[in-house]
């Protein structure tokens, strides 16, 4: 870093900060009851990088909010849910705060 021009350092920091996802949203098949939601939430909270978890049975959505500067790989998430008996259809990393996602889900919006 010592040899990088001063202009590049803020750009690199900005790029790495924006690469961090605030929330990981997953479309999951096999969610049928509140017991499923509790089991998934418990499983995902075992990851040290997990800040919060939201599970929507209606939307077949599982979302994980990450702690600042931490991450969970797609492969780890997929493995955890697959081992619990669910099928992960898609994984998307977004900047949507989990509180906003939770509110949208309460209103019945995906």
N, C-alpha and C positions, 0 to 999 in steps of 0.2 A: 504494500500500500504506500510505502514511503516514496516510490518512484512514479506514482500516478499523478497526473495533473490535478490540481485542486478542483477543477470543474468536473472531472469524472467521478470523484468520490461521492458527491451527493447524488449523482445519477445512479450509481451502483447501489447505494443504500436505498433509494427510492424503488428501484427495480426489485430488489430482494424483499422489501416490505410489501410491495404490491403482489408478489408471487405467493405470499402467505395467504391461504384461504381463511376467511373468518368462519365459514361454515361448509361442511361437507354434506351434500344432500344425496341420498340414495333411494332409488325406486326399488322396492323389495316385494316379491311375491311370497305368499304364505302367511301373511299377517291376518289373523282371523279373530283374535280375542284380546282382552285386556291382559291376560296372562302372557300372551306372546309379546305384547308391548313391554311389560315389566321385565321379562327375560332378556329382551334385546337391550333395554336400557341398562340393566345390571351388567351385561356382558361388555358393552361399550364403555361404561364408566371405569372398567378395569385398566384401560389404557391411560398412562400417566398424562398424556397430552389432552385428554378430554376435559373440557370445561363444563359442557352441558349436553344433554341429549333430548331430542323430541321425537316421538313416534306417533304417526297418524295412521290408524287402521283404515280410515275412509280413503285417504289419498295414497295408501301404500308407500308412505314416505318415512324414512328414518334420516334424521339430521343430527350431526355432531358438530358442536362448536368447539374450536380448538383454543387452548391456552396460548397466550402471546408467545411467538417465536418457536412454537412446537408444531409437530405434524404427525399424522398417522398415514401410512402409505395406503393406496387403494387396495393393494394385495392383502395387507393385514386386515383391513375392514371387510373385504370380500370373504376372506378365510374365516373370520370370526362369525359372520352371519351364515355362511354356508355350513360351517360346523354345527351351528345351532339349528339347522334344518330349513333355512330360508334360501331363496334364489334372488341374487342381486342382479337386477336388470340394467341399471345405469348408476354411475357415480358422477356427480358434478360438484366442483369446488366453486363456491360463490363468495361474494363479499357481503351477502345479506346477513345482518345480525340475527341471531337466533330468536331474539325477542320479537323482531318484526315477522319472522317466519311463523312463530307460535301464534301471533295475532292473526295473520292471514288464515292459518288453519282453523282458528276459532270461528272465523267468518265463513268457513267452508270454501275458501279459495286455495288453489294449489300453489 
